[in-house]
Amino acid sequence: MAISSIALIISASGTIITAVALIVALINIRMSVAANRETTTQIGQVTQILEKISVRNEQIFQGFEGLSARLEGISMHNEQIFQSFEGLSVRLEEISMHNEQISRIFEGLSVRLEEISMRNEQTGQRLAVLEEKIELSTYREELSGLAWKTKLRSCQRQAARHEPAYVEPQPNEPIRYILTNEGRAFLPADLKEDIISILTEEATENNVLLLILGLPYLFRKAQEKRVELDVLLGVITCYADEIRQDSKTARGELA
C-alpha cells in the first residue's frame, strides 16, 4: 500500500514536471514567436529603409549620370574652345610675322627715304649755290653795265617800300633817297666801317663800291638780315651817299 502510494506520488510528480516543462516551452515558443514577429517587423522596416535608400541611391546615380553627361559636354565645349584658341594663336602668330615683315619693309623704306632726303638736301644745296651764282652773276653784269644807276635806283625804291621803310625820298628832291632811323640801325657796324674805309681811300661810285665789298659777302649779309639783296643794296647806296655828302660839307666848312 505504501509502495503504491509512493509510486503514485512519483508518477504524479513526473506529470507535474512535464506539465511545467510544457508550459515553460509554450511560453518560450510564444516569446520566440513574438520576438520573431518583432524581428520580422524590424526586418520589414529595415527593408523599407533599404528600399528607400536604394531608390535615393538610384536617383543620386541618375543625377551623377546627368552631371557626368553635363561635364562631358562642358569638356567637349572646352576642347572646342581650346582648339579655337589654338587656331587663334596660330593666326596671331601669322599676323605677328606679317607685321614684322611689314615693319622690316617700313624700316628699309625709312632708310631709303632718309637717303633720298639727304640726296634731295644735297641737291637743294647745290641748286641754292647755283642759283646764288647765277643771281650774283646777273647783279655783277648789271652793276658793271651802263644802266647800273637805274638798277640801284630800283634797289632804293624797294628799300623805301620795305616795312619798316629803311630809306625815304628827300623832301626837296623826290628822286633821291635818304636813310631813315630804321635804315641806319639796320646796317651792321662792321659793314658801315668797310663802307667808310673804301670811300675814304678812293672816290668810288656806288656800283664800284658794291663790287669791292663783294656780292657774295653782301648776299650772306642779306640772308642774315632776312631781306632781299635789292633792299640791302638800296640801304648801302643811301648810306654811301650820306657819307659823301657829310664829307663835302666838312670840306666846305674847312674851306
C-alpha positions, 0 to 999 in steps of 0.5 A: 500500500505504501509502495503504491502510494509512493509510486503514485506520488512519483508518477504524479510528480513526473506529470507535474514536471512535464506539465511545467516543462510544457508550459515553460516551452509554450511560453518560450515558443510564444516569446520566440514567436513574438520576438520573431514577429518583432524581428520580422517587423524590424526586418520589414522596416529595415527593408523599407529603409533599404528600399528607400535608400536604394531608390535615393541611391538610384536617383543620386546615380541618375543625377551623377549620370546627368552631371557626368553627361553635363561635364562631358559636354562642358569638356567637349565645349572646352576642347572646342574652345581650346582648339579655337584658341589654338587656331587663334594663336596660330593666326596671331602668330601669322599676323605677328610675322606679317607685321614684322615683315611689314615693319622690316619693309617700313624700316628699309623704306625709312632708310631709303627715304632718309637717303633720298632726303639727304640726296634731295638736301644735297641737291637743294644745296647745290641748286641754292649755290647755283642759283646764288651764282647765277643771281650774283652773276646777273647783279655783277653784269648789271652793276658793271653795265651802263644802266647800273644807276637805274638798277640801284635806283630800283634797289632804293625804291624797294628799300623805301617800300620795305616795312619798316621803310629803311630809306625815304625820298628827300623832301626837296628832291623826290628822286633821291633817297635818304636813310631813315632811323630804321635804315641806319640801325639796320646796317651792321657796324662792321659793314658801315666801317668797310663802307667808310674805309673804301670811300675814304681811300678812293672816290668810288661810285656806288656800283664800284663800291658794291663790287669791292665789298663783294656780292657774295659777302653782301648776299650772306649779309642779306640772308642774315638780315632776312631781306632781299639783296635789292633792299640791302643794296638800296640801304648801302647806296643811301648810306654811301651817299650820306657819307659823301655828302657829310664829307663835302660839307666838312670840306666846305666848312674847312674851306 
